[in-house]
Amino acid sequence: MTDVTLFDYWRSSASYRIRIALNLAGIDHDCVTIDLVKGEHRSPEHLARNPQGFVPVLEIDGLRLTQSLAILDYLDQTRDLDLLPREPSARAQAQALAHSIAVDLHPVCNLQVARHATLLADGAGDMPGDWMRHFIRPGLLAFDALLGAYPPAPYCIGHSPSLADICLMPQLYNARRWGVDFSDMPRLQAVEATCAENMAFARAHPDAVHPAS
């Protein structure tokens, strides 16, 4: 056992982000699976950890942290990950790029939201696939357009991983899972290939943590 525990679900985008960051920081940690499909996030034990019933929850440094962006900020500040530029205007722009996925796109593609949309659809269409594709491709197109403000680089905004890369990779995993075409976005594909070669990203991938997937 280590002193750091991550309560996560292998397909959770928010959890995937934290796995990447912990790997980038070289932090040994234990993972405890909270199975969202089985409803374990609604158990009294997990609600005691996070009254919202979400994952991830990270126990580190004697703290219990929730909300992936807050956790990423904590790890960035305490482990010097340099996930964002330090200059205020550049920092705000880089945050906006990452948040276009983490704040705007991810919440509507959350499993709980997609399940409710499927219930309301009452069997109409290919749900939740139609729902996911409806939002993911426009979200990626917008991210790609925002990325155009930055010169081409191995990662989203430079030569090292940033908050944008950490938010993008889980969303590209979801895009592939739901059959979203982004073949017309070569820059996103190039960043994806770069991240795939980085062991911090590779070891955090759902297929790596849950090989039977």
Phi, psi and omega in degrees: 000145176253177178273000182239127180232130176249120173268114187214178171230136191301327180265358179292123179299318182295321177293320179304317179303315184289324176300317178300310184296319178298321177293317178301323181279351182067034182265114173293137183207156173262141176252131175244119183283129170249104187285107181291326181295323179276357178081019183292342178289346178261006180289152177304324181297317182283324177296334175290330177282318182215104182303341177284342181075021182261162164244154006274162165233128181242124174258116185204144177054033181076010181247158170239111187249142176234173181067112189300320181293324177293320178296316178299320178296319179297313180295323179298316184283327184266340181241011174051054181278344181054049180283343180224150174299155180272332180292132190304314183291318178294324179296315181297319180293319179292323176296318180300320178299310180295320184289339177300333175265307189291328185259324185261314185276311186302315184301324181283344178257012175299144183304318182296319179293314181298322178296319180292321177297322178296319178298316181292331181288342175053047175085359181282136174071187178265085183255143004273008182303314179301319179298311182299312182295326180301325184261324189292313183298312177300324179296319178290323176299319179294317178300316180299319179293317177297324180295336179298344178286347182252142177295151179305138182205165180302318177256182187304311186236016180171206186258010175219158182298143179233177176302324180297318179296319181296326178278327183289316188301315176299327181287327176290326173300315178296320180301314179294321181299321185260011175072035178273126182278122170230032179293341178270014178237072186300330181292321177295321178296322179293318178296318178302317180295320178298313181296325180297334179275349180269120186296333178297323177282315184299319182287342180268349184298142179307323180292337178278324182270344179220075189302336181284356183295000000 
